[in-house]
C-alpha cells in the first residue's frame, strides 16, 4: 500500500520577532525577565528583556484569558473535535459537522506537516517553545488550585476543564498546525457556494469567508502630521483572539494575536492592517476513476494508483471511526468512494497553502530600525526577488513612523496550464477535468515566480491614501470613477472583486473628498460609520417616486400603519444607529420583500411604488406580531448579549452593509424559527434565538477588532476596541472587564491604549486580583530559554 507522500511545511503568521527585528537577546546566562501589567481594560502589557521571555508571558496570559477557545482551535487543527464533542448523550447521533471537520483536518494533514517545525529558524523555534511553555505552565498552576474549576467551568453542558486536561500540554507542533489550519480553511471558503453549480453536486466544504477593511493616510493630509493606519476585522467574537502589548528592550508591538502569531496592529515602527480579496487559491478537480479498480485514476493517458493514508478518529461515546483517505496528484479525493449516481469520477481538492515551501520570515523580514525611509521599497524588493509572500488571500495596508504608506497584495496564486487558455477561468467554480494535463497546476511554480508578473502594490501614491475593503488591488489608490484591472494582473487574482464593496465605496468617497483630516474623523466617519449607502439611495428613490406619481398614489387608500412606516423611512437619515426606527423598518423590508435596490438617481415606476406600499403593509404586520408596535428603535431589535446581559448595537446587517458591521445573528418571523446563522458559536445565544426572540438580530460576528494608530515616533497613539472584551463574561460575569469594551462598542467609542510603561503604570487595572476577577494586575517571570526549549527536546 502506498503511503501519502509527505508535503512540505508552509509558514507562520507574523511571529512577533519579525516586528521586533534588530533587538538582541540579553547576553550571558542570566535569567530572562518579563512582567505582565494589566491596564484598566485588562489588556496585558508585557515588558521583557528578551523575545523568549515575552513569548512565555504571552502564552501565560492567553491561557489566563481564553485557554478554552484556543484549545478548540488546536483540536480543530488536530482533527480531534469528535473525540470530545462527538455525542452528547449515549443516544445522540454523531455530530456530523464536527466529524466532517475532523476528516478534513486529518485529510489535509495539518498536524503531520507541522512536525517539520524544526526546519524553521532557531529563533522562531525558541519563541514557539517559550509560548507553549508559558501556556502550559498557567494551566498546570491553575490545576493545583481551586481556581481551575472556576476558570474553566462546566458551561452549556461542556466541561471545559476536562477538555483542557484531555488535550494535554500544547507543543510547538500544535501551534504550527494551527497556523496551517487557519490558512487552508480560508482557501476552502473560496470554494463555496460556486461548487453547487457543478455537474453532479459536490459535497459541501465549509471555510472562513470573513472580511475586513483597512486604510492608511499620509501625514500631509491629517492634522496629526503623521501616517494614520486604520483597520477593522470581521471575525467571530468567540474565537481565540485577544489583544496584547509587548515591549522588548523598548521596542513595541500591540495588536491582535492568535496564539503566538501577530495578525494586525502596530509593530516597532509600522502600523499594519489587512483585508482579504479572495484570489483563486484552490480548485476542484474531477478525477476519472478506473471502471474496475476504483483505487486508480486517470492521469493524462495513464491509470495511476491513488496514494492513501489510514486514520482513526475517536468519537465521544461511540466507536472509533477507521478511515482510509485517498489522494490523487491534485490532493485529497474527498468524495471517495465516488457516489452511486456517478461512480466514474470523484472530486479532488487542491489548496495552494498546502503545496509549497514559503519563507516563514516573509513578508516583514526586513522591517527593523536599521531600515530607514523609504523602508517600504525594501519590503517590496524582498517580495519581488524572493517570490515568497506568505499569505494566500491577504492585502496589507501599512504606514510607518517615517510617513510612508503602502498597499501590498500578498496573495499567492498557482500558475495553471489553464492560464494560457483564455476560455478557462478557474474561479468559475466548475471542477476542472483532472485526467487531462491542460488544466493541471504547474507543480512548484507560482504566479509570483513569473518574471513578467508585477506584485500589485502602491507606495506613497500621489493621493496620499491607500485603502482596501476586500476589493481588487486596483481599487486601493486613486479616485477615478471606474478603476480598471491592469493588463498585468491576471483575472483570477481577485475573482470576486469585479467591483468595489459598499464599504470600499464609502472609503473612497471619504478619502477622495478629503473628508478625513484627523484621527477623530477616522473614528466618527469611518471606524463607527453607520451610514447604509444602499438605504440612502433607496430612500431618495422613494422620495422621487412620490413626487413623480403623487396624483396616482394619492388615490390609493393606505392603512395608518403604512402611512406611518412610509413617513419613518422618508424621514430617516439612513444611519443604522441604535435609536433609529427607520433602520428596523428597512431591515425587515429588505429581508423579505422582492423590491430591488434602486441605483443612484433612479425613479421607481408606479408599479414599483405600489409594490413598495404593499410591502410596507407586510412589514407592519410583521413588526406588530413580533414587537406589538411598529416604531422599533434599531437597538431593540439588534443587539449583543454577554452572560445574559443585552446591549443594543448600532450598525448594519449582511443585507444592508455599513462600514460598522456588527452583522450576523438570528432572525425569526411570525410562525417560527427561520434561521440560526452558521456563525453561531455561543450556545446561549442560539438557544435564546430558538426560544422566542422573534424579530431580533443577535450579533456574535462583525467588527471583532477595530484599531487605529498615529505613527508618530515622538507621540505614538493607538486606539482599539473589541466588542466581547478581554475577559470571558460567562466565566467571570462579575468582572468589570467582561462588559467595559462592549459598552464602549455599543456607544461607538474606542479605548486609548497606553504604549509606554509610564502610561501603563498610570492606567493600571484597579480591580486586579479582586474576587470574581482573578486576573492580577501584575505578574512577573524569570525564565531560561534553554530550559524552555529543553521541555520539547523529546518531541524533536
ZAMARGU-4260 file (C-alpha; in steps of 0.2 Angstrom, whole numbers, plus 5000, padded with zeros to 4 digits):
<rodrens>
0) 5000/5000/5000 | 5007/5017/4995 | 5008/5030/5009 | 5004/5048/5005 | 5020/5057/5000
5) 5025/5070/5014 | 5022/5088/5009 | 5032/5102/5014 | 5029/5114/5028 | 5022/5131/5024
10) 5024/5146/5036 | 5019/5155/5051 | 5008/5171/5053 | 5019/5186/5058 | 5028/5179/5073
15) 5032/5193/5085 | 5051/5194/5082 | 5048/5200/5065 | 5040/5216/5072 | 5055/5217/5084
20) 5069/5214/5072 | 5085/5221/5076 | 5083/5218/5095 | 5096/5207/5103 | 5094/5195/5117
25) 5100/5198/5135 | 5118/5191/5134 | 5126/5178/5146 | 5117/5165/5157 | 5107/5177/5167
30) 5088/5173/5168 | 5077/5182/5156 | 5064/5193/5164 | 5046/5198/5159 | 5032/5206/5168
35) 5013/5207/5164 | 5004/5223/5169 | 4986/5224/5166 | 4978/5241/5162 | 4960/5246/5167
40) 4953/5236/5152 | 4963/5221/5157 | 4974/5222/5142 | 4990/5213/5146 | 5006/5224/5143
45) 5021/5213/5143 | 5038/5221/5147 | 5053/5209/5144 | 5071/5209/5141 | 5071/5195/5128
50) 5059/5189/5115 | 5058/5172/5123 | 5053/5179/5140 | 5040/5190/5131 | 5033/5175/5122
55) 5032/5165/5138 | 5022/5178/5146 | 5011/5179/5130 | 5007/5161/5132 | 5004/5163/5150
60) 4992/5177/5148 | 4982/5169/5134 | 4979/5154/5145 | 4973/5166/5158 | 4961/5175/5146
65) 4954/5161/5134 | 4963/5145/5135 | 4947/5135/5131 | 4943/5144/5115 | 4961/5142/5110
70) 4961/5124/5114 | 4946/5122/5102 | 4956/5128/5088 | 4970/5117/5092 | 4958/5102/5092
75) 4951/5108/5075 | 4969/5108/5068 | 4972/5091/5075 | 4956/5084/5069 | 4950/5079/5086
80) 4934/5088/5089 | 4923/5072/5089 | 4934/5065/5102 | 4927/5077/5115 | 4911/5083/5107
85) 4906/5068/5096 | 4889/5065/5105 | 4880/5072/5120 | 4870/5058/5127 | 4873/5040/5123
90) 4858/5040/5112 | 4863/5056/5102 | 4868/5054/5084 | 4886/5058/5080 | 4889/5076/5076
95) 4890/5076/5058 | 4898/5093/5056 | 4911/5090/5069 | 4916/5074/5061 | 4917/5082/5043
100) 4929/5095/5051 | 4939/5081/5059 | 4940/5071/5042 | 4945/5087/5033 | 4959/5091/5045
105) 4966/5073/5045 | 4965/5073/5026 | 4974/5089/5024 | 4987/5083/5037 | 4990/5100/5046
110) 4997/5091/5062 | 5008/5079/5052 | 5015/5093/5041 | 5018/5104/5057 | 5030/5091/5063
115) 5043/5099/5052 | 5043/5114/5064 | 5061/5110/5067 | 5065/5116/5049 | 5061/5134/5055
120) 5074/5146/5060 | 5081/5143/5078 | 5074/5160/5084 | 5057/5155/5079 | 5058/5138/5087
125) 5064/5146/5103 | 5049/5158/5103 | 5037/5144/5099 | 5044/5134/5114 | 5043/5148/5125
130) 5025/5152/5121 | 5019/5134/5123 | 5029/5133/5140 | 5020/5148/5146 | 5003/5142/5141
135) 5006/5125/5149 | 5013/5132/5165 | 4997/5143/5168 | 4986/5128/5165 | 4996/5117/5177
140) 4997/5131/5190 | 4978/5133/5189 | 4976/5114/5191 | 4985/5115/5208 | 4972/5127/5215
145) 4954/5129/5217 | 4954/5142/5203 | 4954/5129/5190 | 4936/5123/5191 | 4930/5141/5192
150) 4941/5147/5177 | 4936/5133/5167 | 4919/5128/5172 | 4905/5117/5165 | 4896/5129/5153
155) 4882/5124/5141 | 4885/5106/5146 | 4903/5107/5142 | 4916/5103/5155 | 4930/5115/5149
160) 4942/5109/5162 | 4940/5091/5157 | 4944/5096/5139 | 4960/5106/5143 | 4966/5091/5154
165) 4962/5079/5139 | 4971/5089/5126 | 4987/5089/5137 | 5002/5101/5136 | 5002/5110/5119
170) 5018/5109/5109 | 5026/5120/5095 | 5019/5107/5083 | 5002/5111/5089 | 5005/5130/5086
175) 5012/5127/5068 | 4997/5116/5064 | 4985/5129/5070 | 4993/5141/5058 | 4992/5129/5043
180) 4974/5125/5048 | 4969/5144/5048 | 4977/5147/5031 | 4970/5132/5022 | 4952/5135/5029
185) 4952/5152/5022 | 4956/5144/5005 | 4941/5132/5007 | 4930/5147/5009 | 4933/5152/4991
190) 4925/5136/4985 | 4908/5140/4991 | 4894/5142/4985 | 4900/5140/4967 | 4903/5121/4969
195) 4884/5119/4969 | 4884/5124/4950 | 4894/5109/4945 | 4890/5093/4936 | 4884/5082/4950
200) 4883/5090/4967 | 4900/5092/4975 | 4899/5088/4994 | 4900/5105/5003 | 4916/5111/5011
205) 4915/5124/5024 | 4928/5138/5027 | 4932/5155/5033 | 4923/5168/5022 | 4927/5183/5033
210) 4931/5200/5028 | 4939/5217/5034 | 4943/5234/5029 | 4959/5245/5031 | 4966/5262/5026
215) 4982/5272/5028 | 4983/5290/5026 | 4999/5300/5023 | 5005/5314/5035 | 5001/5328/5023
220) 4983/5325/5024 | 4979/5325/5043 | 4982/5337/5057 | 4992/5324/5066 | 5006/5326/5053
225) 5010/5308/5054 | 5004/5292/5045 | 4987/5285/5051 | 4984/5267/5050 | 4966/5260/5052
230) 4959/5243/5051 | 4943/5233/5056 | 4942/5214/5056 | 4926/5205/5054 | 4928/5189/5064
235) 4918/5178/5076 | 4918/5185/5093 | 4921/5168/5102 | 4937/5164/5093 | 4954/5163/5102
240) 4959/5181/5098 | 4965/5193/5111 | 4974/5210/5112 | 4991/5212/5120 | 5005/5224/5120
245) 5023/5218/5121 | 5039/5228/5124 | 5056/5221/5122 | 5070/5232/5126 | 5060/5247/5122
250) 5053/5241/5105 | 5034/5239/5105 | 5021/5228/5097 | 5002/5230/5100 | 4988/5222/5092
255) 4978/5206/5089 | 4985/5189/5092 | 4980/5171/5088 | 4991/5161/5099 | 5009/5167/5097
260) 5005/5174/5080 | 5003/5193/5077 | 4989/5197/5065 | 4986/5216/5065 | 4991/5232/5075
265) 5007/5241/5076 | 5025/5235/5077 | 5041/5243/5082 | 5040/5256/5068 | 5025/5250/5057
270) 5006/5250/5058 | 4998/5235/5049 | 4981/5231/5044 | 4974/5218/5032 | 4960/5214/5021
275) 4955/5199/5010 | 4952/5199/4992 | 4950/5180/4989 | 4961/5176/4975 | 4959/5159/4967
280) 4970/5148/4978 | 4960/5132/4977 | 4952/5121/4964 | 4941/5106/4962 | 4947/5093/4950
285) 4936/5079/4943 | 4946/5063/4943 | 4941/5049/4931 | 4940/5033/4941 | 4945/5016/4934
290) 4929/5006/4929 | 4935/4991/4938 | 4948/4996/4950 | 4941/5011/4960 | 4958/5015/4969
295) 4965/5020/4952 | 4963/5036/4942 | 4967/5043/4925 | 4982/5055/4924 | 4985/5060/4907
300) 4984/5044/4897 | 4989/5033/4912 | 4980/5024/4926 | 4988/5028/4942 | 4986/5021/4959
305) 4979/5033/4972 | 4990/5037/4987 | 4982/5033/5004 | 4983/5036/5022 | 4974/5026/5036
310) 4967/5037/5050 | 4957/5033/5066 | 4945/5046/5073 | 4940/5044/5091 | 4921/5049/5094
315) 4915/5053/5111 | 4903/5039/5117 | 4904/5030/5101 | 4915/5018/5092 | 4931/5024/5084
320) 4930/5028/5065 | 4943/5020/5055 | 4946/5028/5038 | 4957/5026/5023 | 4959/5043/5015
325) 4964/5043/4996 | 4974/5056/4986 | 4977/5060/4968 | 4990/5071/4961 | 4979/5086/4965
330) 4976/5082/4983 | 4963/5074/4994 | 4949/5065/4985 | 4936/5070/4997 | 4921/5060/4990
335) 4929/5043/4990 | 4922/5031/4986 | 4913/5040/4972 | 4894/5042/4973 | 4882/5029/4966
340) 4875/5041/4953 | 4892/5045/4945 | 4903/5031/4950 | 4915/5035/4936 | 4923/5051/4944
345) 4927/5058/4960 | 4932/5076/4966 | 4949/5081/4972 | 4953/5097/4981 | 4970/5106/4979
350) 4974/5121/4990 | 4989/5132/4987 | 4993/5135/5005 | 4997/5116/5007 | 5008/5114/4991
355) 5024/5124/4993 | 5038/5130/5004 | 5035/5148/5010 | 5048/5158/5019 | 5042/5159/5037
360) 5050/5176/5039 | 5040/5185/5025 | 5033/5197/5022 | 5040/5208/5035 | 5058/5201/5036
365) 5067/5217/5034 | 5056/5229/5045 | 5069/5234/5058 | 5076/5250/5065 | 5091/5248/5053
370) 5079/5251/5038 | 5076/5270/5036 | 5064/5278/5024 | 5058/5273/5012 | 5059/5256/5020
375) 5043/5250/5010 | 5054/5250/4995 | 5065/5236/5004 | 5049/5226/5009 | 5043/5227/4991
380) 5060/5221/4984 | 5060/5207/4996 | 5043/5201/4990 | 5048/5203/4972 | 5065/5195/4972
385) 5061/5180/4984 | 5044/5177/4976 | 5039/5171/4993 | 5025/5181/5001 | 5016/5171/5015
390) 4998/5173/5014 | 4985/5165/5002 | 4972/5179/5002 | 4978/5195/5011 | 4980/5213/5006
395) 4991/5223/5018 | 4989/5242/5021 | 5004/5249/5030 | 5011/5265/5037 | 5027/5268/5046
400) 5034/5281/5058 | 5044/5290/5044 | 5027/5295/5035 | 5027/5281/5021 | 5011/5272/5017
405) 5009/5257/5006 | 4997/5244/5000 | 5004/5227/4996 | 4994/5212/4988 | 5002/5197/4997
410) 4992/5183/4988 | 4999/5168/4981 | 4991/5161/4965 | 4997/5145/4957 | 5001/5145/4939
415) 4990/5133/4929 | 4991/5127/4911 | 4974/5135/4910 | 4981/5152/4912 | 4986/5151/4894
420) 4969/5146/4888 | 4958/5162/4888 | 4942/5152/4889 | 4947/5145/4905 | 4944/5155/4921
425) 4947/5144/4936 | 4936/5154/4948 | 4920/5149/4939 | 4918/5136/4952 | 4916/5122/4940
430) 4928/5107/4943 | 4942/5105/4931 | 4944/5088/4922 | 4959/5082/4932 | 4963/5067/4920
435) 4969/5080/4907 | 4985/5089/4909 | 4979/5105/4901 | 4971/5112/4917 | 4983/5105/4929
440) 4993/5116/4940 | 5012/5118/4936 | 5019/5110/4952 | 5031/5121/4962 | 5028/5136/4950
445) 5019/5151/4957 | 5012/5166/4949 | 5025/5177/4959 | 5038/5166/4951 | 5034/5173/4934
450) 5047/5186/4930 | 5034/5196/4919 | 5022/5197/4934 | 5022/5213/4945 | 5016/5211/4963
455) 5001/5223/4965 | 5006/5237/4976 | 5006/5256/4979 | 5020/5265/4988 | 5016/5283/4993
460) 5003/5286/4980 | 5000/5304/4974 | 4983/5305/4983 | 4991/5301/5000 | 4979/5287/5004
465) 4978/5268/5002 | 4963/5258/5006 | 4956/5241/5004 | 4939/5233/5009 | 4941/5216/5002
470) 4942/5224/4985 | 4954/5221/4970 | 4971/5229/4970 | 4966/5242/4958 | 4954/5250/4970
475) 4967/5253/4983 | 4973/5270/4977 | 4966/5284/4966 | 4949/5292/4964 | 4944/5288/4946
480) 4926/5283/4945 | 4929/5266/4937 | 4946/5259/4941 | 4951/5246/4928 | 4960/5230/4930
485) 4978/5232/4924 | 4983/5221/4910 | 4997/5214/4920 | 4986/5207/4934 | 4978/5190/4929
490) 4959/5188/4930 | 4960/5175/4944 | 4970/5186/4957 | 4953/5194/4963 | 4939/5183/4955
495) 4926/5191/4966 | 4931/5209/4966 | 4925/5215/4950 | 4918/5230/4958 | 4921/5239/4975
500) 4911/5233/4990 | 4899/5246/4999 | 4912/5249/5012 | 4925/5251/4999 | 4914/5264/4990
505) 4912/5274/5006 | 4930/5274/5010 | 4934/5280/4993 | 4921/5294/4994 | 4928/5299/5011
510) 4946/5299/5006 | 4943/5307/4989 | 4933/5321/4996 | 4946/5324/5009 | 4933/5322/5022
515) 4945/5313/5034 | 4958/5325/5041 | 4961/5319/5059 | 4960/5303/5070 | 4943/5310/5076
520) 4937/5309/5058 | 4943/5291/5057 | 4933/5287/5072 | 4917/5296/5068 | 4916/5295/5049
525) 4925/5278/5046 | 4928/5267/5061 | 4910/5269/5068 | 4901/5275/5052 | 4883/5268/5052
530) 4878/5275/5035 | 4869/5262/5024 | 4873/5269/5007 | 4860/5257/4999 | 4847/5263/5011
535) 4851/5281/5007 | 4849/5278/4988 | 4833/5268/4991 | 4825/5282/5002 | 4830/5295/4989
540) 4822/5285/4975 | 4806/5283/4985 | 4805/5301/4988 | 4807/5304/4969 | 4793/5291/4966
545) 4781/5300/4977 | 4784/5316/4968 | 4783/5308/4951 | 4767/5298/4954 | 4759/5309/4968
550) 4742/5310/4959 | 4740/5291/4956 | 4747/5286/4973 | 4735/5299/4982 | 4720/5289/4976
555) 4726/5273/4985 | 4718/5271/5002 | 4733/5267/5014 | 4731/5259/5031 | 4738/5271/5045
560) 4752/5259/5049 | 4758/5260/5031 | 4757/5279/5031 | 4767/5279/5047 | 4781/5267/5041
565) 4782/5277/5025 | 4785/5293/5035 | 4798/5284/5046 | 4808/5279/5031 | 4807/5295/5022
570) 4812/5305/5037 | 4826/5293/5042 | 4844/5298/5040 | 4850/5281/5033 | 4861/5278/5048
575) 4859/5262/5057 | 4860/5269/5074 | 4853/5261/5089 | 4839/5274/5091 | 4833/5274/5073
580) 4817/5265/5070 | 4820/5268/5051 | 4834/5255/5051 | 4822/5242/5059 | 4809/5246/5045
585) 4822/5245/5031 | 4829/5229/5038 | 4813/5220/5038 | 4808/5227/5021 | 4824/5222/5013
590) 4825/5205/5021 | 4808/5199/5015 | 4802/5210/5000 | 4805/5207/4982 | 4810/5225/4979
595) 4826/5228/4970 | 4839/5240/4977 | 4837/5256/4967 | 4853/5263/4958 | 4858/5281/4960
600) 4846/5294/4953 | 4833/5281/4949 | 4815/5285/4949 | 4803/5270/4953 | 4789/5266/4941
605) 4771/5267/4948 | 4771/5248/4949 | 4786/5248/4960 | 4779/5262/4971 | 4763/5252/4973
610) 4773/5236/4977 | 4783/5246/4990 | 4767/5252/4999 | 4761/5234/4999 | 4777/5228/5006
615) 4776/5241/5020 | 4759/5233/5025 | 4768/5216/5027 | 4782/5225/5037 | 4769/5232/5048
620) 4761/5215/5052 | 4777/5208/5055 | 4783/5221/5067 | 4766/5221/5077 | 4767/5202/5078
625) 4785/5202/5085 | 4785/5218/5095 | 4767/5223/5097 | 4771/5240/5089 | 4778/5247/5073
630) 4790/5260/5079 | 4805/5250/5085 | 4822/5258/5088 | 4835/5248/5080 | 4844/5244/5096
635) 4829/5235/5102 | 4830/5223/5088 | 4848/5222/5085 | 4859/5218/5100 | 4873/5208/5108
640) 4872/5198/5123 | 4886/5194/5136 | 4882/5182/5151 | 4863/5186/5149 | 4865/5205/5148
645) 4859/5213/5132 | 4867/5228/5124 | 4859/5237/5110 | 4870/5239/5094 | 4871/5251/5080
650) 4877/5245/5064 | 4871/5235/5049 | 4867/5218/5044 | 4873/5206/5030 | 4859/5213/5019
655) 4862/5231/5022 | 4881/5233/5024 | 4888/5248/5033 | 4906/5251/5037 | 4902/5247/5056
660) 4897/5229/5053 | 4890/5220/5069 | 4882/5209/5056 | 4877/5191/5060 | 4864/5183/5070
665) 4847/5175/5071 | 4831/5182/5064 | 4814/5175/5066 | 4797/5178/5058 | 4780/5175/5065
670) 4776/5157/5063 | 4793/5151/5070 | 4811/5150/5069 | 4818/5155/5051 | 4837/5153/5053
675) 4851/5152/5065 | 4866/5158/5056 | 4880/5145/5054 | 4892/5158/5063 | 4884/5155/5080
680) 4897/5149/5091 | 4888/5153/5108 | 4875/5140/5113 | 4867/5153/5125 | 4863/5164/5110
685) 4857/5151/5099 | 4845/5144/5112 | 4839/5161/5115 | 4835/5164/5097 | 4826/5147/5096
690) 4816/5151/5112 | 4806/5165/5105 | 4817/5181/5102 | 4807/5184/5086 | 4811/5198/5075
695) 4828/5201/5084 | 4845/5200/5077 | 4858/5194/5089 | 4876/5198/5085 | 4891/5187/5088
700) 4901/5192/5072 | 4906/5208/5064 | 4919/5221/5070 | 4929/5210/5081 | 4944/5221/5082
705) 4944/5240/5077 | 4961/5248/5078 | 4969/5264/5073 | 4987/5271/5075 | 4995/5288/5074
710) 5013/5283/5068 | 5022/5297/5076 | 5038/5292/5084 | 5038/5307/5096 | 5020/5304/5101
715) 5013/5287/5096 | 4995/5284/5099 | 4984/5269/5097 | 4966/5266/5098 | 4956/5249/5099
720) 4940/5241/5103 | 4934/5223/5104 | 4916/5221/5107 | 4917/5205/5118 | 4931/5212/5129
725) 4946/5204/5136 | 4938/5194/5149 | 4926/5179/5146 | 4909/5186/5153 | 4902/5169/5155
730) 4917/5163/5166 | 4919/5180/5176 | 4902/5189/5175 | 4907/5199/5190 | 4922/5206/5182
735) 4921/5224/5176 | 4931/5219/5161 | 4918/5207/5155 | 4907/5222/5149 | 4918/5238/5148
740) 4923/5236/5129 | 4906/5230/5125 | 4898/5246/5132 | 4911/5257/5123 | 4907/5247/5107
745) 4888/5250/5108 | 4892/5268/5111 | 4903/5270/5096 | 4918/5273/5106 | 4935/5265/5107
750) 4949/5264/5121 | 4966/5273/5121 | 4979/5261/5123 | 4994/5265/5134 | 5010/5261/5124
755) 5024/5266/5137 | 5027/5259/5154 | 5024/5276/5162 | 5007/5277/5154 | 5003/5259/5159
760) 5008/5262/5177 | 4996/5277/5177 | 4982/5266/5169 | 4985/5250/5179 | 4970/5239/5182
765) 4961/5245/5198 | 4952/5228/5200 | 4967/5217/5198 | 4965/5201/5209 | 4948/5205/5216
770) 4936/5191/5220 | 4927/5186/5204 | 4940/5194/5193 | 4956/5184/5197 | 4967/5192/5184
775) 4981/5200/5195 | 4987/5217/5190 | 5005/5212/5190 | 5014/5195/5186 | 5032/5193/5185
780) 5043/5179/5177 | 5061/5174/5177 | 5064/5161/5163 | 5079/5152/5155 | 5075/5150/5136
785) 5087/5134/5136 | 5076/5126/5149 | 5060/5131/5140 | 5067/5123/5124 | 5073/5108/5133
790) 5055/5104/5138 | 5051/5100/5120 | 5068/5092/5115 | 5060/5074/5117 | 5047/5080/5104
795) 5061/5083/5092
</rodrens>
